[in-house]
Amino acid sequence: MIIDEKKEKTMKMVCEHYYIPKDDIIGEDALFICEEEEIIGVADGVGGWAKRGIDAGEYARQLMNNSVEAIFFNNNTDPKSILKEAFMANAEAEIQGSSTACIIRHNNGILESVNIGDSGFMIFRENKFIYKSKTQQWKFNSPYQLGNSKYSDIPELARTMKIAVIPGDVIVLATDGLFDNLFISDIEENLKSKSSSFSVAFSLAELSRRYSLMKDRKSPFSKAAAKAGLPHTGGKFDDITVIVARIISQ
């Protein structure tokens, strides 16, 4: 798909976010919002590194920081190129750990995305689900992840997508703390009952946290576990990052 960068812009993406760290301090997720360039991103540091005495969130935070630098200092606006640049900066700095990631750019009615692992996004139109980015995982609960170890993955494995959006569409970009605990119907009901993007982001994050602590509720995570032959009841306690973006007319 060829996009005319000089075409008069008639649409804009506006965003709000909410983050609940599982440790109530910093957590292992990270995000960025670049309003001027209409680019947003989330990352989820892989918690297993904490067992080795490594801050599991540092890799994710630096990946998002490097993404912002790629946008503002190097005028980079292509999501996959941004991710590659951020990944290389982490490698050069020898940042320990690994992370999933998803970056989205809105360009006048076209969403361009890159995601690796199980961070991702959904699109809703008139409060109805129309699209979800594909999850990448090697096996159940083992997502693709960028990192510097020999077991980590590389940006070339990330999935890219371009999809058209229209004014009124809502994009929910999040880490797996949301997707493991909320069904699509949960999000649709939330969109119907909330008016502002911030209230949606806040409500989705808080609902995800509440459901993650319920031991007897069927969840997307428990359904996936059962499919993998690993019975699990309830949700998955995790960091929860949510960015809610609306496409509006200019």
N, C-alpha and C positions, 0 to 999 in steps of 0.2 A: 504494500500500500504506500503510495507516494503522498506525502503531506506537504502542502504549500505553506512554508513558514511565513510568507508575506501576506497571506490571506487575512482580511480584517477579522479580528477576534470578536465573536459574538457570544462566547460562553466563557465562564470562569469557574474554577474549583475553589471553594472556600471550606476551611477545615476547623475542627475542634478535636481535642483529645482528652483522654483520661488514663491514668496508669495506677495500678495497685501492685506494689511489690509484695511478694509472698513473705518477705522477712520484715516488712514494715519500715525498712530503712532505705536501701538503694535498689536492691533486686538485681536481676540478671537480664532484664529487657532494656531496650533503648529505642529511641525514636527521633525523627527530625521532621520539621515542617518548613519548607521554603515557600512562603506565600507568593513572592514575586515571580518565581519561576514555575509555580504550581507543581512542585515535586515533593513527595512525602515518602517516608520510609520507616520500617520497623525492623528490629533484630532481636533475637532471643538467644542469649548465651546458654550453652549446654551445661546444665547443672552438675554433671558428673565430674567436671574439673575441680570442684570444691573438695572432693575426696583426696585430691593430690595437693591440697593447700594452695590452689590457684583461684583467684577471684574469677568466678565463672561469668561475671557480667562485664569484665573489662574488655574482652574481645568485642562484644556487641557494642559497647559504648564507643570504643575507638573506631569501629567500622562505620557507625553513623556519623561521628565527628569527621572522619575522613571523607565521607560522602558529601557533607556540607562544604568542605574545603574544595572538593573536586568541582562542585557547582559554582561557587562564588569566585574562587581563585583561578580556575582553569576553564571557566565557561563551558563546563561539560553538562549537557542536558539529556543525554541518552542514558536511560536507566541501567542497561547492562554495562555500558562503558563506565558509568559512575561506580557500579559495584566492583568492577575489575580494578579500578583505580584505588578504591578504598581497601580492597583486599591486598593489593601490592604494598600499600602504605603500612598496613598491619604487619605484613611479612618483613618489610625493611626494618620496622621498629621491633621485630621479634616479640610481638605480643602473644602471650600464651593463651590457649583456650580455643574455642570454636563457637560458631553461631549460625543459626538460620537467618534469612533476611528476605525482605520484599521491598521493592522500590517502585513507585508509580509516578508517572508524569502525565498531567493533563495538557493537551495541546488543542484547544478550540474544538472540542467534541470528539477527540480521540484520546483514549487512555493507552499509554504504553507502559508495560510492566515487565519486571524481572523478579523471579522468586526462586529461592533455593531452600529446600526443606519444607517445614510445615507452617511457617508464617505465610500469610496470604491475604486475599481480599474477596469480598462478595459485592455484587452490584444488585441494587433493588430499584424497581421502577413502579411507581404508584404503590409503594409498600409491599410489592411482590418480588420474590427472588427471581433473578434472571441469569446470574452467572456466578461461578466460584472458581478461583484459580486452583490448579491441580497441585496436590500435595506430592512431594518427592520424599520417599523413605526407602531405606534398604530392607527394612523389616519393621514389624509393629513397634512403635515408639522409638525408632532409630532413624530419624530424619537425615537427609543430606545436610551437611554442615561445612561451612568455610572454616579453615583453620590452618595452622602451620605444622601440624604433626603429619606423619606419613599416612595416617588413617583418615585424614580430613579430605574434603572435596575441594574442587576448584570452580571459579566462576563460569568456566566453559560448560559446566553441567547444568547451569541455571536455566530455567524455562522462561521464555519471553512470550509476550502476547500483545496484540493491538486489538482494541475493541471500541466500537463507537458508543458514545453516550449522548444523552439529550438533557436539556434543562429539566430539573426535578429529580433526576437520578441521584441515588445515594450510594456512596461507596463506603463499605466498612472494611478498613484495613486493620489487621490485628495479628497478634502472636497466638500460639496454640492454646494459651490459657483461656481464650474465648472459644475457639472452635472445638476444643475437647469437652466443653461444658454446656454449650448452648446449641440447640437444634435450629435449623433455619426458621421453623415456625416460631421459636422464641424471639428471634430477631425481628421477624415480620410483625409480631404483636407489639413489640417495643416501639417500632417505627410508627405504628398506628396511634399509639397513646402518648407520644412525646412530640413536642413542637420544634424545639431547637436542637441543633447538632450537638451542643454540649450536653444537654439533658439526655440525648440518646447515648452518647459515649459514656457518660456517668452511669446511667441505668444499666447498660450492657455490661460494663465492668463490674458493677456491684452485684448484678444478678449472676454473672459468671462466678464470682467469688462465693456467693451464697450456695450456689449449686455444687461447687467444687467440694464443699464441706459436708454435703449430704451423702450419707453412706448407703442409702437404700433407693436412690433415684437412678433410673436408667439414663445414661448420658451417651453422647457420641463416643467418648473414650471407652466406656464399658461395652458398647456395641462393637467397636473395632477390636477390643481385646477378645471378646467372645469369638469373633470371626477368625482371629489368629489362634484360637484354642487356648487362650489364657484368660479364664474367667476373672472378671473384676466387677465389683459393684460400686455404684456411686460415681462421683466425678473425679477430676484430677486436680489436686491442689498445686497451683503454679502462679508465677507472675502473670499479670493480665494487662496487656497494652491494647488500647483501642483508639483508632483515629477514624472519625466520621467526617466524610467529605461530601459536600453537595455541589451539584452542577447547576449553576444559575445563569440566567441571561444577562448580558451586559447592555 
